[in-house]
Amino acid sequence: MGNITQSRSRLLTVSQFATEHPAFSQSALRHLIFDASTNGFSTVICRVGKRKVLLDEEAFFQWIAAQQGGQK
């Protein structure tokens, strides 16, 4: 059996995330998901099967904070 760690972070669908955090529209989130391999957003995504995409809420805000690193 692999080395599995449990996260206490919430996993939300794109729709649920956009509802709880209206500053981020579904289309904006889907754009981030589409370009995840180039923008580093893959750390936020949890894929279940071929179609289901969940977003790790805690990882999302860590990713946002990391994006601010080069700005003042």
N, C-alpha and C positions, 0 to 999 in steps of 0.2 A: 504494500500500500504506500502511496506517495506521501509526501510531507505536506499535509493540509493544515492551514491555519484558519481559525475562525475570526471573522471580522464582525464587530458590533455595529458597523455602519449600516445605514438603511440603503436598500436597493430599490430604486423606483423606475417605473416605465418612463418613457419620454413624456407622455401625457401627464402622468402624476407629478413629475418633476416640474413641468411648466406650470401646472396648476398651483403647486406649493411655492414656487419661486417665479412669479409673473414677470420678473425682469428678463427672463430667458424664455423666448417663444419656442414652440415645438420646431418650427422651421430652422431657427438658429441652432438649436441642439442637434437636429438632424444634419445640418451642414457640418458641425464639429465632428459628428460621428463619421460622416462620409470621408472627411480628410484626416481621420484619427491617426493614420500611419505617418503623416507628415507633421502634424501639429502637437504630438505628444498626448492627445486626448485618449489614447488607447488605455492609459492607466486608470481611466474613469469608467470604462465600459466593461460590463460583464455580459458575455454572450451565452445564451441558453439555446442550444440547438442551432439551426441555421438562420432563424428569423428573429427570435426574441432577443431584445437588447434592453438591458437594465443599466441604470446609472448609479454608481456608488456616490451617495450624497457627500460624504466626508471627502473622498478623493476629488470630487468636482471642485470644492472650495479650496482644497490644497493646490489643485491645478491652476485655479484662478489666481491665487496668491503668487504662485511661481511665475505667472505671466507678467506680474507687476515688478518682478525683480530688476528689469533693465530700465524701468521708468522712475522718475522722481517727481 
